Each structure stands twice: as structure tokens, then as C-alpha cells.
Amino acid sequence: MDVQKGVTVVIPTLQRYSLTTAVSSVLLEKDVVGVITIRGKCTPQQRNLGLAGVASDVVLFLDDDCVVDPGAISKAYQYMEENSLDALAPRISGGFASSPTKVFIGAGIFCRTEVAKAVSWDEGIRRGEDLDFAWRLMDAGYAWKYWEGATIYHIGEPRTPSVLKKDTGISSLGRLKEKHAARFDWLVRHNSSVLGIKDTTKSRWKPIAEGEIAQ
């Protein structure tokens, strides 16, 4: 089967109110050849299910509380083509508990479809699954780059409450630590916000103590 040139956007969703805004921000973008939304409670599983239906050469994994800067998809796609990249981390900016970052995060990841299918998403990791995906992509030797020329905004509101419970978060982070010990320890030492759980009493993320994380 011939691979279609262009970008398919895969959006896992909990049916947040912001889903409509996320979809609207990509529908009319040049080089977007399809949009797939998958409803569920396990984000990596949703991404894998959506990925299975992608027929284009590049996929953009986008969260349902994000919007894409006008023209960013075409810019990223062209940049990947010109630089023979397998994956691209766009600039993520704005919103609650979010700031410009120079790493892969699930809010927005561009990837060659064949590479994404080869790496796939670990469905046993419900928090930090984007780090696991990116680290395994890097370890496999794929060409990737962070690029500020494409921006995705993490709007964050309005949103439904997170379904990620403390036990799930600790279990996921334990698996992340087991698979990527050195990198995980670096995150702990630098007090990364990745190591957090939902504080339902204050509706915000707070750090998990290292001792709580499953060995």
C-alpha cells in the first residue's frame, strides 16, 4: 500500500470540552491529511489504536487540551523532510503547569509513522509514557530534534478531572524507573514535575516522594 504524504493527527481524549478547540486548530492546516480521535482512559493505548489507522508518512500525537499554532504543522513537516528527521519535538508553551520545554512531551510529538509503529507506546505506563516513548526512540538510533520553529499551546482549561489515581501514577513511574534507571534518577535529582500525582484536594500536581515509587 502506498504511503500518503502528509500528517495525520492522533488525539486521545477523555471528551474534554477543549477537544473541539484542539481539532479545530488542525482541521484546515496544510499537509494535514487526517484527524483521528480515540476515546478512552489509557492514553498510550489510545495512541496505539489511533496509530494503527494512520496511512500517512508522518503522525502528530496531540493531547486534547492543546492547540496548534497556525502553520506549525506544515513548518514541522517541511523541516522534518529537509533534515531527514524521524521525530521532532515542537516548542510546547502556555497553559496551566506548562512552560516552554526542550524535550518530548505527549502534548505534541511529530514522528515518522513507520518509526512510531516500530517503537509503539508502552500501555503499562500511564504517566511518563511520552518520556519512555522518546527515550526508546533515541536509544534505537532514530534521528530527532527539538525545534522552536513549530509551537503547540497547552491550554489546559477547561478540562475534566484527571482519571490518573495515585496508585496508577506510582505504578507507572515505577515501571519508568525500571526501564530507564539513570534518566529517572536524573529527574528525581532535578525535582521534575513529571514525578507527580493529582492532588485532588487542591486540583493540582504535587511531587511523589521517591520512596513511594515502586521498585
Backbone bond lengths (Angstrom), bond angles and torsions (degrees), N, CA, C in turn:
res aa  C-N    CA-C-N  psi(-1)  N-CA   C-N-CA  omega(-1)  CA-C   N-CA-C  phi
1 M - - - 1.466 - - 1.525 109.73 -
2 D 1.327 117.47 132.18 1.455 122.00 179.42 1.522 110.28 -68.42
3 V 1.326 115.10 139.35 1.456 120.56 177.66 1.521 109.24 -86.79
4 Q 1.311 116.66 129.49 1.457 121.62 -178.45 1.529 109.77 -79.11
5 K 1.326 116.28 134.36 1.455 120.00 176.29 1.523 109.41 -75.00
6 G 1.324 115.77 134.74 1.446 120.01 179.13 1.513 112.29 133.84
7 V 1.316 115.29 -171.62 1.466 122.26 -174.31 1.526 110.79 -120.43
8 T 1.327 116.16 128.60 1.464 121.38 169.69 1.519 107.88 -102.64
9 V 1.331 116.83 132.55 1.460 121.83 -178.92 1.526 109.15 -98.87
10 V 1.324 116.43 122.46 1.463 122.06 178.75 1.525 108.26 -107.63
11 I 1.338 116.01 122.52 1.465 121.07 -175.83 1.534 110.05 -124.20
12 P 1.332 117.98 105.74 1.465 120.07 171.41 1.524 108.40 -72.89
13 T 1.325 118.03 142.72 1.457 118.47 -174.91 1.522 112.76 -146.35
14 L 1.318 114.28 148.93 1.460 123.31 169.67 1.531 109.31 -103.03
15 Q 1.340 115.92 19.01 1.466 122.54 -175.68 1.529 111.16 61.64
16 R 1.325 115.84 41.25 1.459 119.58 174.28 1.528 108.93 -66.78
17 Y 1.332 115.99 156.83 1.457 120.40 178.24 1.523 110.92 -61.40
18 S 1.331 116.39 -27.56 1.463 120.74 -176.79 1.524 113.11 -75.57
19 L 1.337 118.74 -7.51 1.460 121.09 -178.63 1.527 111.19 -57.91
20 T 1.329 116.90 -43.09 1.466 120.83 -179.28 1.526 111.13 -59.68
21 T 1.317 115.99 -40.60 1.461 120.52 178.96 1.518 110.70 -66.38
22 A 1.339 116.45 -41.28 1.465 120.80 179.54 1.525 110.77 -61.81
23 V 1.329 116.48 -47.30 1.463 120.68 -179.32 1.524 110.80 -65.22
24 S 1.320 116.64 -42.44 1.469 120.60 -178.89 1.527 111.93 -61.26
25 S 1.337 116.77 -31.07 1.463 120.08 -176.78 1.520 113.00 -72.95
26 V 1.345 117.26 -13.69 1.471 119.39 -177.67 1.527 113.49 -116.95
27 L 1.322 118.36 -16.13 1.463 121.29 -170.99 1.521 114.02 -58.07
28 L 1.313 117.60 -42.25 1.457 120.96 -174.92 1.519 113.11 -98.96
29 E 1.329 116.56 9.35 1.453 119.59 -178.53 1.527 111.57 -71.55
30 K 1.319 115.69 136.86 1.455 121.12 175.02 1.522 108.95 -61.06
31 D 1.302 117.36 141.29 1.476 125.63 179.27 1.523 113.35 79.95
32 V 1.335 118.91 -4.47 1.463 120.30 172.73 1.521 108.48 -83.31
33 V 1.319 116.60 119.33 1.464 120.51 -176.76 1.526 112.37 -108.43
34 G 1.319 116.89 -3.68 1.458 119.38 178.90 1.511 111.78 -175.76
35 V 1.334 116.39 152.40 1.465 122.57 176.07 1.520 107.67 -130.82
36 I 1.325 116.42 126.48 1.458 121.67 -179.74 1.526 108.49 -120.80
37 T 1.334 117.17 120.83 1.462 120.80 174.45 1.524 108.39 -109.71
38 I 1.310 115.75 135.21 1.460 121.95 -178.02 1.522 109.35 -126.21
39 R 1.329 116.19 120.53 1.456 120.40 -179.20 1.523 110.19 -90.40
40 G 1.331 116.35 141.33 1.454 120.50 178.65 1.516 110.98 169.93
41 K 1.343 116.16 -170.85 1.461 121.06 -178.08 1.522 112.70 -118.65
42 C 1.312 116.97 -3.88 1.467 120.70 179.71 1.522 107.94 -117.98
43 T 1.326 116.19 99.15 1.458 120.72 -173.43 1.523 114.01 -56.05
44 P 1.348 120.32 -46.99 1.470 118.15 179.09 1.525 112.84 -63.04
45 Q 1.330 117.51 -34.28 1.458 119.97 176.46 1.526 110.20 -66.18
46 Q 1.313 117.34 -42.23 1.460 121.34 177.61 1.528 110.94 -60.53
47 R 1.331 115.81 -42.01 1.467 119.06 179.50 1.524 110.95 -64.63
48 N 1.318 117.54 -40.45 1.467 120.26 178.17 1.521 111.41 -64.61
49 L 1.328 116.52 -41.31 1.458 120.53 178.96 1.525 110.71 -64.02
50 G 1.323 116.15 -43.59 1.451 119.47 178.07 1.517 111.80 -65.34
51 L 1.321 115.84 -40.67 1.463 121.49 -179.54 1.521 111.62 -60.01
52 A 1.322 116.53 -35.45 1.468 120.60 -179.14 1.524 111.95 -61.29
53 G 1.330 117.22 -24.72 1.457 120.86 -178.66 1.513 114.37 -96.77
54 V 1.328 117.60 5.02 1.467 121.34 -177.89 1.524 110.49 -84.18
55 A 1.342 116.60 127.88 1.471 121.59 179.38 1.520 112.32 -113.26
56 S 1.343 117.24 -3.17 1.459 121.14 180.00 1.528 110.32 -87.43
57 D 1.331 116.66 168.62 1.465 119.42 -175.79 1.526 113.35 -80.25
58 V 1.340 117.43 -17.23 1.469 120.78 178.44 1.522 109.46 -132.00
59 V 1.332 115.30 143.43 1.460 121.63 177.19 1.522 108.60 -122.49
60 L 1.329 115.73 141.64 1.458 121.92 172.28 1.515 107.62 -112.65
61 F 1.333 117.01 116.27 1.456 121.60 173.50 1.524 106.96 -86.88
62 L 1.332 116.32 118.85 1.461 122.01 -174.82 1.522 109.65 -128.66
63 D 1.337 116.90 133.82 1.462 120.09 175.63 1.519 110.27 -75.13
64 D 1.337 115.81 157.92 1.469 119.30 -175.83 1.519 113.54 -81.75
65 D 1.329 117.58 3.27 1.462 120.06 174.13 1.530 110.28 -116.99
66 C 1.327 115.20 33.68 1.464 121.57 -179.80 1.525 110.31 -128.71
67 V 1.322 116.01 154.13 1.460 121.09 172.75 1.520 108.12 -128.53
68 V 1.324 115.38 148.74 1.460 121.50 -178.00 1.525 109.69 -98.21
69 D 1.321 116.18 132.27 1.457 121.31 177.03 1.531 109.17 -60.14
70 P 1.341 118.75 135.95 1.467 120.60 -179.03 1.531 112.01 -52.25
71 G 1.318 115.44 128.72 1.451 121.36 179.07 1.519 115.14 85.10
72 A 1.327 117.39 -8.15 1.466 120.53 -174.13 1.529 112.61 -65.13
73 I 1.326 117.00 -35.81 1.460 119.77 -177.67 1.528 110.56 -66.86
74 S 1.312 116.57 -45.87 1.461 119.93 178.89 1.522 111.37 -64.37
75 K 1.331 116.63 -39.72 1.465 120.65 178.33 1.533 110.34 -62.33
76 A 1.328 116.19 -45.10 1.460 120.45 -179.49 1.523 110.98 -65.35
77 Y 1.327 115.82 -42.60 1.464 120.25 -179.53 1.531 110.72 -62.37
78 Q 1.330 116.60 -45.20 1.456 120.50 179.14 1.530 110.82 -63.88
79 Y 1.335 115.98 -41.07 1.468 120.21 -179.53 1.529 110.92 -64.14
80 M 1.326 116.79 -39.63 1.459 120.25 176.96 1.519 111.12 -63.41
81 E 1.329 116.15 -41.25 1.457 120.81 179.66 1.526 111.12 -64.55
82 E 1.320 116.07 -46.92 1.465 120.79 -175.71 1.522 112.46 -67.76
83 N 1.325 116.60 -28.87 1.464 121.09 -175.99 1.523 113.49 -108.49
84 S 1.338 116.33 9.66 1.470 122.17 178.02 1.531 112.00 50.48
85 L 1.342 115.79 47.98 1.460 121.26 -178.83 1.524 111.57 -91.05
86 D 1.313 115.03 145.81 1.461 120.77 174.68 1.524 111.37 -90.17
87 A 1.331 116.53 -25.51 1.468 120.82 -178.68 1.520 109.02 -153.17
88 L 1.324 115.22 153.35 1.454 120.67 -179.51 1.521 109.05 -141.21
89 A 1.333 115.74 131.57 1.460 121.93 175.64 1.525 107.52 -100.29
90 P 1.330 119.14 110.95 1.466 120.91 179.36 1.523 110.58 -77.33
91 R 1.308 115.57 170.51 1.459 120.50 174.97 1.528 108.01 -74.48
92 I 1.334 116.33 125.90 1.463 121.45 177.02 1.517 107.80 -105.45
93 S 1.317 117.17 126.70 1.457 119.54 -173.99 1.517 111.52 -144.26
94 G 1.345 114.37 155.41 1.454 121.26 170.60 1.512 114.55 84.22
95 G 1.338 114.50 171.83 1.458 120.00 173.84 1.511 113.94 84.86
96 F 1.319 115.13 -178.35 1.455 121.58 -178.81 1.526 110.00 -73.20
97 A 1.307 117.61 144.14 1.461 123.49 174.67 1.520 112.19 44.90
98 S 1.310 117.11 36.21 1.453 120.54 -176.47 1.527 109.17 -140.46
99 S 1.315 116.26 147.92 1.452 121.06 179.46 1.523 108.47 -154.62
100 P 1.330 117.61 167.24 1.465 118.31 177.94 1.528 110.65 -54.24
101 T 1.309 116.83 133.46 1.462 120.13 -176.85 1.515 110.26 -136.61
102 K 1.319 116.37 148.14 1.457 121.11 -177.72 1.525 111.15 -108.16
103 V 1.307 116.75 36.12 1.460 121.12 178.63 1.526 109.24 -135.21
104 F 1.326 115.30 169.17 1.453 120.21 173.38 1.520 109.06 -73.28
105 I 1.305 118.32 127.05 1.462 120.88 168.30 1.521 107.96 -135.78
106 G 1.332 115.10 153.04 1.461 120.62 -171.88 1.512 115.36 -62.58
107 A 1.338 117.08 -14.09 1.462 119.61 178.45 1.518 111.47 -58.73
108 G 1.334 116.52 -28.03 1.453 119.85 177.84 1.518 112.16 -170.37
109 I 1.322 117.08 115.25 1.463 122.17 178.81 1.528 108.87 -136.53
110 F 1.329 116.65 123.16 1.461 121.99 172.44 1.524 108.28 -92.02
111 C 1.328 117.15 137.25 1.460 119.68 -178.99 1.530 110.10 -154.28
112 R 1.335 116.44 143.88 1.454 120.03 170.34 1.523 107.79 -58.92
113 T 1.318 116.10 133.80 1.460 119.92 -175.75 1.525 111.86 -59.61
114 E 1.329 117.51 -43.15 1.463 120.29 -179.03 1.526 110.97 -64.56
115 V 1.337 116.99 -33.04 1.467 121.28 177.53 1.525 110.05 -70.81
116 A 1.329 116.39 -45.19 1.464 120.27 179.89 1.525 111.03 -60.40
117 K 1.335 116.63 -39.16 1.463 119.76 179.18 1.521 111.36 -70.10
118 A 1.328 117.52 -32.67 1.462 120.83 178.44 1.528 111.21 -71.41
119 V 1.329 116.30 -39.71 1.471 120.94 -179.42 1.525 110.05 -80.01
120 S 1.319 117.54 -48.89 1.467 127.61 -178.22 1.531 112.08 59.37
121 W 1.321 115.10 171.36 1.466 121.49 -178.70 1.522 109.95 -102.12
122 D 1.321 116.78 134.07 1.465 122.08 178.55 1.522 108.53 -76.28
123 E 1.334 116.83 109.55 1.463 121.03 -176.03 1.524 113.04 -76.15
124 G 1.329 116.87 -3.62 1.464 120.86 175.76 1.517 112.75 -88.46
125 I 1.335 116.44 -4.59 1.464 120.93 179.33 1.517 108.74 -113.30
126 R 1.316 116.53 110.75 1.464 120.39 -177.11 1.534 111.95 -95.01
127 R 1.320 116.77 -16.30 1.471 121.00 175.72 1.521 107.64 -135.25
128 G 1.320 116.17 129.16 1.453 120.14 -175.82 1.517 112.60 86.99
129 E 1.351 116.62 11.46 1.464 120.03 -179.47 1.526 111.81 -66.13
130 D 1.339 116.65 -26.12 1.458 119.85 177.73 1.532 111.15 -70.46
131 L 1.342 116.38 -37.03 1.463 119.97 175.84 1.522 110.49 -64.73
132 D 1.317 116.25 -44.46 1.463 120.32 179.06 1.524 110.54 -59.95
133 F 1.319 116.90 -45.32 1.464 121.76 179.36 1.526 110.52 -58.79
134 A 1.336 116.40 -48.61 1.459 121.18 -177.71 1.523 111.92 -66.67
135 W 1.319 117.69 -42.88 1.461 120.66 -178.63 1.524 111.40 -64.94
136 R 1.327 116.95 -39.31 1.468 119.00 178.15 1.527 110.86 -69.63
137 L 1.330 116.73 -33.70 1.457 121.17 175.87 1.533 110.06 -63.41
138 M 1.327 116.60 -44.71 1.459 121.05 178.69 1.528 111.25 -64.51
139 D 1.328 116.31 -45.08 1.464 120.69 -177.75 1.526 111.99 -63.75
140 A 1.329 116.16 -27.21 1.462 120.03 179.33 1.530 112.01 -79.92
141 G 1.330 116.61 -5.16 1.454 120.28 175.55 1.515 115.85 89.22
142 Y 1.341 117.36 13.31 1.466 119.29 178.92 1.532 110.79 -72.96
143 A 1.322 115.64 150.19 1.466 121.11 -178.08 1.526 110.14 -84.11
144 W 1.319 116.90 122.06 1.462 120.92 -178.66 1.524 109.33 -138.77
145 K 1.334 115.72 164.69 1.457 120.20 178.42 1.523 110.06 -159.58
146 Y 1.344 115.88 144.47 1.465 121.32 167.52 1.525 106.69 -84.34
147 W 1.349 116.52 135.05 1.458 119.95 -176.82 1.518 110.77 -139.78
148 E 1.324 116.40 123.25 1.465 121.39 -178.40 1.523 113.36 -79.34
149 G 1.333 117.08 -4.95 1.455 120.10 -178.16 1.514 114.37 -72.04
150 A 1.328 117.12 -12.08 1.475 121.83 177.45 1.522 108.10 -126.20
151 T 1.322 116.96 129.71 1.466 121.15 -176.67 1.525 111.61 -121.68
152 I 1.322 115.30 135.65 1.463 123.24 172.87 1.520 107.17 -119.75
153 Y 1.319 116.08 132.94 1.458 120.64 -178.38 1.525 110.68 -100.39
154 H 1.312 115.21 125.30 1.464 121.88 178.08 1.521 106.94 -90.07
155 I 1.333 117.04 91.82 1.460 120.49 -172.49 1.524 111.81 -74.41
156 G 1.323 117.44 -35.99 1.458 120.86 170.50 1.506 117.02 73.86
157 E 1.300 121.02 -22.20 1.452 123.67 -178.43 1.523 109.86 -136.66
158 P 1.338 118.66 149.89 1.453 125.92 -8.19 1.517 111.32 -76.09
159 R 1.309 117.68 154.10 1.451 120.50 -176.67 1.514 110.47 -145.62
160 T 1.294 115.34 158.13 1.446 120.56 173.89 1.517 108.29 -84.56
161 P 1.338 118.75 159.36 1.465 120.21 178.00 1.518 111.64 -59.21
162 S 1.328 116.74 146.15 1.450 121.16 178.81 1.521 110.52 -65.18
163 V 1.335 116.09 141.44 1.464 120.03 177.43 1.514 110.56 -93.73
164 L 1.330 117.15 1.37 1.454 120.52 -178.74 1.527 109.64 -79.45
165 K 1.321 116.88 110.88 1.443 121.73 -179.60 1.522 110.32 -86.84
166 K 1.328 116.01 164.67 1.462 120.86 -177.41 1.520 111.25 -58.80
167 D 1.328 118.05 -45.80 1.467 120.68 -178.12 1.530 110.75 -60.94
168 T 1.329 115.95 -40.83 1.460 120.40 178.94 1.515 111.09 -64.84
169 G 1.331 116.04 -42.40 1.451 120.53 179.86 1.513 112.26 -63.29
170 I 1.329 116.85 -43.59 1.459 120.73 -179.82 1.518 110.45 -66.25
171 S 1.322 117.20 -42.44 1.465 121.06 178.87 1.521 111.06 -61.74
172 S 1.330 116.87 -43.93 1.459 121.23 -179.89 1.516 111.43 -63.81
173 L 1.324 116.29 -43.87 1.455 119.66 -178.42 1.528 110.70 -68.97
174 G 1.335 116.26 -30.66 1.452 118.94 175.03 1.516 111.44 -63.74
175 R 1.307 116.57 -40.48 1.469 121.12 177.98 1.528 110.40 -67.86
176 L 1.319 116.17 -38.38 1.455 120.25 177.81 1.528 110.31 -63.47
177 K 1.324 116.57 -41.52 1.463 121.33 178.86 1.523 110.74 -65.04
178 E 1.323 116.55 -40.74 1.463 120.97 -179.57 1.536 111.00 -63.33
179 K 1.323 117.01 -38.84 1.463 121.11 -176.12 1.531 113.15 -81.44
180 H 1.343 116.37 -28.66 1.470 120.15 -173.58 1.530 109.35 -138.45
181 A 1.311 116.39 64.12 1.468 121.53 -170.92 1.528 113.43 -57.18
182 A 1.319 117.90 -50.88 1.466 120.68 -175.37 1.523 111.45 -64.46
183 R 1.320 116.45 -44.10 1.465 120.03 179.83 1.528 110.76 -66.57
184 F 1.315 115.89 -40.08 1.458 120.18 -179.69 1.530 110.31 -62.75
185 D 1.328 116.63 -43.70 1.468 120.51 179.46 1.525 110.46 -61.74
186 W 1.333 116.79 -35.01 1.462 120.03 176.95 1.525 110.20 -62.82
187 L 1.330 116.72 -41.89 1.465 120.44 178.88 1.522 110.91 -62.46
188 V 1.335 116.59 -40.92 1.466 120.65 179.18 1.523 110.22 -62.11
189 R 1.333 115.65 -45.85 1.469 119.70 -177.86 1.520 111.51 -63.46
190 H 1.321 116.62 -30.12 1.459 120.30 -178.11 1.532 112.42 -99.69
191 N 1.336 116.54 13.14 1.463 121.36 174.05 1.527 112.54 52.82
192 S 1.329 115.27 48.21 1.455 120.53 -176.85 1.521 111.67 -65.92
193 S 1.335 115.71 142.15 1.461 120.37 177.24 1.520 112.13 -69.66
194 V 1.353 116.55 -11.08 1.463 119.87 175.89 1.522 110.08 -61.79
195 L 1.332 115.74 -32.79 1.466 120.03 -177.41 1.517 109.48 -86.42
196 G 1.309 116.59 69.46 1.446 120.22 -176.71 1.506 112.81 -140.55
197 I 1.333 116.05 166.18 1.456 122.95 175.03 1.527 107.68 -134.32
198 K 1.312 114.97 166.57 1.450 119.47 179.85 1.522 110.15 -77.77
199 D 1.321 117.15 122.99 1.456 122.27 173.75 1.528 106.54 -90.55
200 T 1.330 115.47 97.43 1.467 119.61 -173.14 1.524 112.54 -66.76
201 T 1.329 117.51 -19.61 1.460 119.58 -179.70 1.522 112.18 -77.11
202 K 1.335 115.65 -22.90 1.457 119.20 -177.25 1.528 112.44 -125.53
203 S 1.344 115.80 2.49 1.464 121.97 178.83 1.530 112.11 53.38
204 R 1.304 115.96 48.36 1.450 119.85 177.66 1.527 109.56 -151.52
205 W 1.319 116.09 168.67 1.457 120.52 179.15 1.515 109.60 -88.00
206 K 1.320 116.66 142.91 1.460 121.36 174.28 1.526 108.32 -135.28
207 P 1.321 118.11 153.92 1.465 120.26 -177.70 1.524 112.37 -65.32
208 I 1.335 114.99 146.41 1.465 120.82 170.19 1.519 106.85 -91.78
209 A 1.317 116.83 131.31 1.456 119.57 175.74 1.522 109.60 -62.98
210 E 1.319 117.31 140.28 1.462 120.42 -176.10 1.524 111.35 -56.05
211 G 1.323 116.55 -35.32 1.468 120.44 -178.11 1.514 113.38 -64.89
212 E 1.339 117.61 -20.16 1.449 121.25 -178.82 1.523 112.22 -80.14
213 I 1.323 116.29 -21.01 1.459 121.03 -173.05 1.522 109.68 -74.59
214 A 1.333 115.82 130.08 1.468 120.90 -177.98 1.511 110.23 -59.10
215 Q 1.310 116.12 138.20 1.466 121.23 179.24 1.510 110.42 -81.37
